[in-house]
Amino acid sequence: MPFELAEITADSEFRELVEVEWAAYEKPLCKLLNLFFPTRGIDPDSRASALQEGVERQSGWHNNDPTSHWVKVVDRETGRLVGAACWHVYTKNPYSAPADDECTWFPAGEEREMANSLMGQFVASRKKYMAKAHVCMIFCLLSRSRYCRLTYRNQVLDICFVHPEYRRKGVGRLLLSWGIEKADELGLESYIDATDQGIPLYEAHGYVKAAGVNFHAEQEKRSPRWHELRGVLLPFTFWPMWRPAGGKFENGTGPPWDQAI
């Protein structure tokens, strides 16, 4: 099956991209989908509204973030987008200034409080071992607007997904190759926050993983809505992963979290 790797260049491409993203994260269900794309209701109109909001939000984040590089894989026979990934290339420390990690797509109050808490759990450990130049593919909310004013030196994989019908056909490898080649070209380390589904692919391309990180939210003295939201968003576990610059593991040098955490 012939595939083509290309960069996303137009806002009109984000509709199909987000539709594939939803399909990928719903089979099997990854609860991170509910954190970034909450659906308020079970009827078709609620889903359509959430999808459109997601399209606008992701295209807006991309357009306002000069470090963002969306790449897609297209089935040449059908023209269908079958997978995509968002890489970030930082030319210096992305954590050198305070970040605004407000999840404004959740209603103000305890719903946003929980969303902000979970998002903060992504960032907390990164500030210790990723405060330097790198390339990465991790779920980023490091104040999307702040990227308009600052530049960094490192690489991150923000998100990577493949439509369920096209898994195990080399699509993920193509998406990963873009970031690895960019990191090696610039002589940078690269990072990924992986789900259990992606770990085998990333390990096969030279990434090593840390212990899994489990999202948590307090349980006591909270409203019924808080506990309902806990069920929607949790449990969720991710694994920080790292690849050294050039894929070269120097003697005596382990993963950065061994040194910083």
C-alpha positions in Angstrom: 0.0 0.0 0.0 1.8 3.2 -1.1 1.9 6.1 1.4 3.1 9.6 1.2 4.5 11.8 4.1 3.9 15.5 3.9 3.5 18.5 6.2 0.2 20.1 7.0 0.1 23.5 5.2 -3.6 24.7 5.3 -6.3 25.1 7.9 -8.7 23.2 5.7 -6.7 20.0 6.4 -7.4 20.0 10.1 -11.0 18.7 9.8 -10.0 15.4 8.3 -7.0 15.3 10.7 -9.1 15.6 13.8 -11.6 13.1 12.5 -8.8 10.5 12.2 -7.4 11.6 15.6 -10.8 10.8 17.2 -11.1 7.5 15.4 -7.6 6.5 16.6 -8.1 7.5 20.3 -11.6 5.9 20.5 -10.3 2.5 19.4 -9.1 1.5 21.9 -10.4 4.3 24.1 -7.6 6.7 25.3 -9.1 8.9 28.0 -6.7 11.7 27.0 -9.2 12.4 24.2 -11.7 13.5 26.8 -9.2 15.9 28.3 -8.5 17.7 25.0 -11.9 17.2 23.4 -14.6 17.1 26.0 -18.1 16.2 24.6 -21.0 17.7 26.5 -23.8 15.3 25.7 -24.2 11.9 24.0 -26.3 13.1 21.0 -24.9 13.6 17.5 -25.1 17.4 17.7 -23.0 17.5 20.9 -20.4 15.3 19.2 -20.4 17.4 16.0 -20.0 20.6 18.1 -17.1 19.1 20.1 -15.4 18.0 16.9 -15.7 21.4 15.4 -14.3 23.1 18.5 -11.4 20.6 18.4 -10.6 21.5 14.8 -10.6 25.2 15.6 -8.5 24.8 18.7 -5.9 22.6 17.1 -5.5 24.7 14.0 -5.3 27.8 16.2 -2.6 26.3 18.4 -0.6 25.3 15.4 -0.9 28.7 13.7 0.1 30.6 16.8 3.1 28.3 17.6 6.2 28.6 15.4 7.6 25.5 17.0 4.7 23.3 15.8 5.2 21.0 12.8 2.2 18.8 11.8 3.0 16.0 9.4 0.5 13.6 7.8 0.6 10.3 6.0 -1.7 10.0 3.0 -2.8 6.8 1.2 -1.9 7.6 -2.4 -4.5 5.3 -3.8 -7.4 7.0 -2.1 -6.0 10.4 -1.1 -7.2 9.6 2.4 -5.3 11.0 5.5 -4.5 7.9 7.6 -2.3 9.2 10.3 -0.6 12.4 11.6 1.8 13.7 14.2 2.7 17.0 15.7 6.4 17.6 16.4 7.9 20.6 18.3 11.4 21.8 17.7 12.8 24.1 20.4 16.0 26.1 20.0 16.3 26.8 23.7 14.8 26.0 27.1 11.0 26.0 26.7 10.5 26.3 30.5 12.5 29.5 31.0 9.3 31.6 31.4 6.1 30.9 33.3 3.5 29.1 31.3 -0.3 29.7 31.2 -1.7 26.1 31.3 -5.3 27.2 31.6 -7.7 24.6 30.0 -10.1 27.3 28.8 -12.2 24.8 26.8 -13.6 23.5 30.2 -16.2 25.6 32.1 -14.7 27.8 34.8 -15.0 26.2 38.2 -14.3 22.6 39.4 -14.3 21.1 35.9 -11.5 23.5 34.8 -9.8 23.0 38.1 -9.5 19.3 37.4 -8.4 19.7 33.8 -5.7 22.2 34.8 -4.5 19.8 37.5 -4.2 16.9 35.1 -2.5 19.1 32.5 0.0 20.3 35.1 0.9 16.7 35.8 2.2 16.4 32.3 4.5 19.4 32.7 5.7 19.0 36.3 8.5 16.5 35.7 9.4 17.9 32.3 10.5 21.2 33.9 13.2 19.2 35.7 14.8 17.2 32.8 13.6 18.9 29.6 14.8 22.5 30.5 17.2 22.6 27.5 17.2 22.3 23.7 15.4 19.3 22.3 12.9 17.9 19.8 9.8 16.3 21.2 6.4 14.7 20.5 4.6 15.2 23.8 1.1 16.5 24.7 2.0 20.2 24.9 0.0 23.1 26.4 3.0 25.1 27.4 1.0 28.3 26.8 0.4 28.0 23.1 0.3 31.8 22.7 3.7 32.1 24.5 5.4 30.3 21.6 4.7 33.4 19.5 7.1 35.4 21.7 9.9 32.9 22.5 11.9 30.3 20.7 13.6 27.1 22.2 16.1 24.5 21.3 14.9 20.9 21.6 12.4 18.6 19.9 9.1 17.1 21.1 6.6 14.8 19.6 3.3 16.4 20.7 0.9 13.7 19.5 1.0 10.8 17.0 -2.0 8.7 15.8 -2.9 6.3 13.1 -6.4 5.4 11.9 -7.3 1.9 13.2 -7.8 0.5 9.7 -4.1 1.4 8.8 -2.2 0.2 11.9 0.8 -2.1 11.5 1.3 -0.9 7.9 4.3 1.4 8.5 2.3 4.6 9.0 3.6 5.3 12.5 7.2 4.6 11.4 6.9 7.3 8.7 5.5 9.8 11.2 8.2 9.0 13.7 11.0 9.2 11.1 10.2 12.9 10.4 11.1 13.9 13.9 14.1 11.6 14.3 15.6 12.9 11.1 15.0 16.5 12.2 16.5 15.9 15.7 19.6 14.2 14.2 20.0 17.0 11.6 20.1 19.6 14.5 22.0 17.4 16.9 19.2 17.4 19.5 17.7 15.0 22.0 14.1 14.1 21.5 11.2 13.2 23.8 7.9 11.5 23.7 5.1 11.0 26.3 3.8 7.6 25.1 0.7 5.5 25.7 1.1 1.8 26.1 0.0 1.4 22.4 3.0 3.4 21.1 5.8 2.1 23.3 6.9 -0.8 21.1 7.2 1.5 18.0 9.3 4.1 19.9 11.5 1.5 21.6 12.2 0.0 18.2 13.6 3.4 17.1 15.9 4.0 19.9 13.8 5.6 22.6 14.0 4.4 26.3 11.2 4.8 28.7 10.8 5.9 32.3 8.3 4.5 34.8 4.7 5.1 34.0 3.1 8.3 35.3 -0.5 7.9 36.6 -2.8 10.9 36.5 -4.5 11.4 39.8 -7.3 13.7 41.2 -8.4 14.1 44.8 -11.5 12.2 45.8 -12.7 13.6 49.1 -15.1 16.5 49.8 -16.0 17.0 46.1 -19.3 17.3 44.3 -21.0 14.6 42.3 -19.9 16.3 39.1 -16.3 16.1 40.2 -16.5 12.4 40.7 -18.3 12.0 37.4 -15.5 13.8 35.7 -12.9 11.6 37.4 -14.6 8.6 35.7 -14.4 10.3 32.3 -10.8 11.4 32.5 -9.2 8.7 34.7 -7.5 6.3 34.8 -4.8 7.5 32.4 -1.1 6.5 32.4 1.7 7.7 30.2 5.4 6.9 29.9 8.1 9.6 29.3 10.5 8.4 26.6 13.9 9.8 25.4 16.3 9.4 22.6 19.8 10.9 22.9 21.2 13.2 20.2 22.1 11.2 17.1 20.7 8.1 18.9 24.1 7.7 20.5 24.1 6.4 24.1 27.4 7.6 25.7 29.0 5.4 28.4 27.9 6.4 31.8 25.1 8.6 30.6 21.6 7.5 31.4 18.2 9.0 30.7 17.8 12.6 31.8 15.2 11.7 34.5 17.8 9.5 36.2 19.8 12.7 36.8 17.1 15.2 37.4 14.3 13.5 39.3 
